[in-house]
Structures are given as C-alpha cells and as structure tokens.
Amino acid sequence: MSISEETREPEDSALESQESFKVRASINHVVKRAARRLMPSIGKPRTEEQILKKTIKDCSRMASSHTKDKNFKGAIEQYEKALEAAYELYGDEPDDDFSKKHNAIQKIRESIADVYSLEGSHEEALELYTSIKEDLEISSRKYKDLEKKEVAAMNKVNTSRKQRAKNQIDQIYQIGLINVKIGNYRKAKEHFLRALAMLKMRYGVTHDKVLIIREHLGDLHVLQFEVDEARLIYESILKTLSEKRKDCNMKHYDVVKQKLKDLKAEKS
C-alpha cells in the first residue's frame, strides 16, 4: 500500500458527513442572527438619526450634571447643542408624529429656561416660558405648569428692574454729592435733578427721599449766594412736611427750618 493511500482520510469523515453539514448550517444561521444584533456595537456605521439621538441624550445628561454642580453656563451650552440636534432631527415639518417630536424640542427649551431662572437671568427665562406656553392648549396641565413658572419669572424680573432703578438713583445721587464737595455746582444740580425726576416717578412728590433732594437743590442756591431761590425751596419743603402731619419727619423738618432761619438772619 502506498503512503498516499495510508494517509487518505475516509470518505465518510464526520466533518464531511450530511449530518455535520446540517449542524453547521444551523450554527451559521444562529451566528448570523447574533451578528446582526451586535453590528451597531462592533463598528457598523451609525445612521444620522442615531447620531443625532445620541447627541441629544448625551448633551442633555451633561447639561443636567452641570446644573446640579451650578455650572449654569456649561449647562446652557450643552442644552443648546441638544436643541440644535433636535431641530436637525425633527425639523418643523408636520407629520403623523409631529406632536411627540415637537414636545421633545419644547422640553429642551423649557430646560434651558429653567437654567436661566436658576442662574438669575429672569428676563431670558420669562421670554422662553412665554414662547413655549403660546404653543400649548390652555386647558393642558403643561400650560398651567408653565404659567406658574412664567409668573414667578415675571415677579423676579420686576424685582430685578426695581433694584436696578434704585441702584441707578443711588449712583446718580452719590455723583451729585461728590460734585458738591469739589465745588462743581452745575454738575451737582444736573445729577440732583435727574435723581429727583426718577424718585418722583417711583415714590410720588411728597416722599422723604424727594424732599431730601429738594433740600440739596436749596443748599446749592445758598452755596451760590442765591438766597431768595433757596428760601423758596426751604419754605416749600416745610409746607409739604407740615401737611404730612403724623407722617412728618420731624428731624428733617427741624433741619430745614434751621436753614431757613439762618438765611433770614443773614439777610437781616
């Protein structure tokens, strides 16, 4: 017998049997199904939709984390990236699933408004809440929730504006005082008149702060030897204080009265 005949494998080898082919075919089918399920995680290119959805999810998660850490700037940046991806993914074209898609966009916008509110940017928050609310049904629960947020933001905006106005008046008043000290009476008068106009609008003509500014204007006349003009202002202040009766600031009254007395003494 030749060597080739001795080493040749039998024709009925298990690897080549009919039964083996059936088993291998079954295994190949199972492997193919498993491979299909694994394809996204083993390097199959993601579709544009998958990429955008992942961007929205990841950026929203990061934004939430930044918010907890009070990194509001970082949170807004991440939410804006998520919003950009959401607009690209869903667009504005109506379809059968438009309501759900639109809600996904509005949810991100509301999150941005919430961060603005936490950050103290109440005007930006108010603008967003109002914009989102306009697209909702009045009877819906979400509309009512947003209405509460809108009112809260509106109150904060009003408080913030009042504080800014107060700070502006204080600043103008302080500049007026500085100009009195350095002898620049023209500039001092300009600033006192500006402060006076703002205080009248805010508090009314009889408020103590208004009367204090009027007193300063009288003082400026004295410093410039304009006695008659000063006397008229002081007398007007005393008249206003007298008419306030129980609400009269007697300490202020006595100060102005003494100034008027001094003027009369000087004139005589």
Salt bridges, closest charged atoms under 4 A:
GLU49 OE2 - LYS53 NZ 3.06
ASP58 OD2 - LYS54 NZ 2.62
ASP58 OD1 - ARG61 NH1 3.27
ASP95 OD2 - LYS101 NZ 2.93
GLU110 OE1 - LYS142 NZ 3.08
GLU110 OE2 - LYS149 NZ 2.75
ASP114 OD1 - LYS149 NZ 3.06
GLU123 OE2 - ARG161 NE 3.51
GLU123 OE2 - ARG164 NH2 3.09
ASP135 OD2 - HIS102 NE2 3.97
GLU150 OE1 - LYS133 NZ 2.58
ASP170 OD2 - LYS166 NZ 3.16
GLU190 OE2 - ARG186 NH1 2.85
GLU190 OE1 - LYS187 NZ 3.89
ASP208 OD1 - LYS244 NZ 2.90
GLU215 OE1 - HIS252 NE2 2.69
GLU215 OE2 - LYS259 NZ 2.63
ASP219 OD2 - HIS216 ND1 3.84
ASP219 OD1 - LYS259 NZ 2.90
GLU226 OE1 - HIS221 ND1 2.50
ASP228 OD1 - LYS267 NZ 3.02
GLU235 OE1 - ARG231 NH1 3.37
GLU243 OE2 - LYS239 NZ 2.76
